[in-house]
Amino acid sequence: PAPKMQALTRVSPREFSGEIALDGALSYRLETLQGDQPVETSKAYPIRTLKDQEPKMEITGIDRRSEFAIDSALTLNLTASDDFGLEQVGLFYRRAALDDTGSGGAARANLDEGWQSIEIWQGGQKRAFTQAKYNLALAALQAAEGDRIELALRARDTDPARKGVWTTGPIFEIQV
């Protein structure tokens, strides 16, 4: 394919801005014009596109399987990161699913099913999020004694192809 020319907009005396479609492009060159000088063409600069990775999330302060009294307050440390940026980060819970025997063991076909938000924070398109010493009262989860609750940190990243999709981090199981 023939090279496409894209005009840039001057942002400052030494900065220019513009949008370039990278569909199938392997490299780019810059052409500059300064006053009455002839047009100068730069060497070819390679283009490497990186696939967006899913956000990574972590909850510390409790074990992956824990048992607590209904009136317990948990102190959690919440962290999330993404290679390009976080749109939102949230702490979610749901009732643990039962297997076919009615006993333990998650039998959910859909990992995204049934989550209810406890709190959602705006990520500000930053690459890292931290919420230290977050206090979670188990009574706020509308749980009764004997219930099993799943707790997870979930995040939405800034990838336009995944707009509105929550990624679920490790799931913690709490026996009340």
Salt bridges, closest charged atoms under 4 A:
GLU54 OE2 - ARG162 NH1 3.78
GLU87 OE1 - LYS163 NZ 3.91
ASP112 OD1 - ARG154 NH2 3.08
GLU113 OE2 - ARG108 NH1 3.57
GLU150 OE1 - ARG94 NE 2.57
GLU150 OE1 - ARG108 NE 3.93
GLU173 OE2 - ARG65 NH1 3.59
GLU173 OE2 - ARG148 NE 2.99
